[in-house]
Amino acid sequence: MRTLAERVRELVVLTDEYRRALAQAAGLGQNEAMTLGELLHRGPLPPSALARRLGIASASVTSLLDRLTVAGYVQREPHPADRRSVLVVLTAGGRATITALSDLFTDDVEQAVRSAGFQHVAEFADALARMVPALRARAADRAALQGELDRRVRGGERR
């Protein structure tokens, strides 16, 4: 089980590296690409929600959105339910760019799986799908994560 966790960790690190390279190839910073991805998968969002999702300050998200707006990837529209807020929306160019990046990632993963000769793709995909809710729930409980991390650091615990 520990070996599986180590391989997943390696995959996550490499996926982050791959995403940075993809963003750079598109002429985007990582936060810009992540913003486009959030908008693709979640739909229009207020800047405050983007700041929370990206883990950056609201001032930083403002300048990030300014850059994406000038580049033609997003636009701000009035929020239909809150006159004091706006929604950030993908433009056709932004949607095309993030869709192309996403499709390239999918194609590269499929090619890697094919070249590895992996025989049980459906079972592997199912196993990953079952991990998602557990890891999502764990990530959502920030206090428990902090407590566990503090306990392990203080105790010098290493499994």
Order of alpha helices (4+ residues) and beta strands (2+ residues): alpha-alpha-alpha-alpha-beta-beta-alpha-alpha-alpha
